Amino acid sequence: MPKLTDIRKKIKVKLQSNPEVEIELYDGVLAADFAEIEKEGDDFKKALLLLVKLICDWNYTDDKDIKLPVTYDNVAKMEILDIKQLIGETRIGKSFLETPPVKK
């Protein structure tokens, strides 16, 4: 019998803005996570919440060298170009970027 399992792969990305930063993220998003993201009205908030759902691990630390948790507030402190880079590395980001806009 087929098993319903999480088929996402994990990828590691070094930020172009700071190669010392390494972020491990899933290459896709689960339907339940996507439904939660879609509840947000603002597209930018959706992008931040998407990253929170995609990021598995990172090496960001605080001033005392304690690893920071992956939270909405911490992701919101990232540079916008880093956010674009990370989303662009995922299957959902690539499919979004390749989808032509709908003509009205």
Backbone torsions as a table, in degrees:
resi	resn	phi	psi	omega
1	MET	NA	138.7	177.9
2	PRO	-67.6	144.5	178.6
3	LYS	-104.2	139.3	174.2
4	LEU	-88.2	106.9	-176.3
5	THR	-130.7	163.4	176.7
6	ASP	-77.2	111.1	-175.9
7	ILE	-95.2	2.7	-178.2
8	ARG	-64.1	149.0	175.5
9	LYS	-104.2	154.8	175.3
10	LYS	-99.1	136.8	177.2
11	ILE	-125.4	150.0	176.8
12	LYS	-108.6	134.7	-176.8
13	VAL	-130.9	132.5	170.8
14	LYS	-97.3	132.1	-178.2
15	LEU	-68.8	136.5	178.0
16	GLN	-64.8	-32.9	-178.3
17	SER	-74.0	-24.3	-179.1
18	ASN	-156.0	92.9	-176.4
19	PRO	-61.0	-12.0	175.8
20	GLU	-73.4	-20.0	-179.7
21	VAL	-86.4	122.0	177.4
22	GLU	-119.1	128.4	-177.6
23	ILE	-123.9	129.8	175.6
24	GLU	-102.0	127.6	-179.0
25	LEU	-141.2	158.1	174.6
26	TYR	-73.4	151.3	-179.8
27	ASP	-86.2	-1.8	179.3
28	GLY	-154.5	176.6	-177.0
29	VAL	-123.6	143.5	178.5
30	LEU	-76.4	154.2	-177.8
31	ALA	-58.3	-42.6	-179.5
32	ALA	-63.7	-39.3	177.0
33	ASP	-66.4	-40.3	179.5
34	PHE	-62.9	-40.1	178.7
35	ALA	-61.8	-40.5	177.9
36	GLU	-65.1	-41.5	179.9
37	ILE	-63.3	-41.2	-177.0
38	GLU	-65.3	-18.1	177.9
39	LYS	-68.4	-23.4	177.5
40	GLU	-71.1	139.3	-178.9
41	GLY	-86.1	-32.9	-174.2
42	ASP	-89.1	130.0	-177.7
43	ASP	-62.0	-36.6	-179.5
44	PHE	-67.8	-40.7	176.5
45	LYS	-63.8	-35.2	176.4
46	LYS	-61.9	-41.9	-179.4
47	ALA	-64.2	-41.7	178.9
48	LEU	-65.6	-44.5	179.2
49	LEU	-65.4	-36.2	175.8
50	LEU	-58.4	-45.5	179.1
51	LEU	-63.7	-38.9	177.3
52	VAL	-58.6	-39.1	-179.9
53	LYS	-74.5	-30.2	-176.7
54	LEU	-84.2	-34.4	-174.1
55	ILE	-74.9	123.9	176.9
56	CYS	-90.8	-39.2	-174.0
57	ASP	-160.7	156.5	174.0
58	TRP	-155.4	170.1	-178.0
59	ASN	-111.2	22.9	173.5
60	TYR	-69.2	138.9	178.3
61	THR	-130.3	167.4	175.4
62	ASP	-91.0	-170.4	-177.7
63	ASP	-64.0	-19.4	-179.9
64	LYS	-101.0	15.6	-179.1
65	ASP	61.8	28.5	174.2
66	ILE	-94.5	129.5	-177.4
67	LYS	-59.2	132.5	178.8
68	LEU	-81.6	141.8	176.0
69	PRO	-73.6	155.3	176.4
70	VAL	-83.0	100.7	179.9
71	THR	-127.9	165.5	177.1
72	TYR	-56.7	-46.6	-178.1
73	ASP	-63.0	-39.4	179.4
74	ASN	-72.1	-40.1	177.2
75	VAL	-63.1	-35.8	-179.7
76	ALA	-65.6	-15.6	178.5
77	LYS	-85.0	-5.8	-178.2
78	MET	-77.9	155.5	175.0
79	GLU	-66.1	143.7	-179.1
80	ILE	-60.8	-36.5	178.9
81	LEU	-66.5	-32.5	176.0
82	ASP	-67.7	-40.7	178.5
83	ILE	-62.3	-45.3	178.3
84	LYS	-62.0	-42.2	179.9
85	GLN	-60.7	-47.5	-176.8
86	LEU	-64.7	-46.7	179.2
87	ILE	-63.0	-38.1	179.3
88	GLY	-64.8	-21.1	179.7
89	GLU	-79.4	-14.0	-174.8
90	THR	-94.9	162.2	176.9
91	ARG	-62.3	-40.9	-179.5
92	ILE	-66.6	-37.6	178.2
93	GLY	-68.1	-43.1	179.4
94	LYS	-65.0	-41.1	179.8
95	SER	-68.2	-36.1	177.6
96	PHE	-65.8	-43.4	-178.4
97	LEU	-68.9	-27.9	-178.4
98	GLU	-87.6	-14.2	-177.9
99	THR	-77.7	120.8	179.6
100	PRO	-69.2	149.6	179.6
101	PRO	-64.7	149.0	179.8
102	VAL	-79.8	129.1	178.5
103	LYS	-81.7	139.3	179.9
104	LYS	-104.3	NA	NA
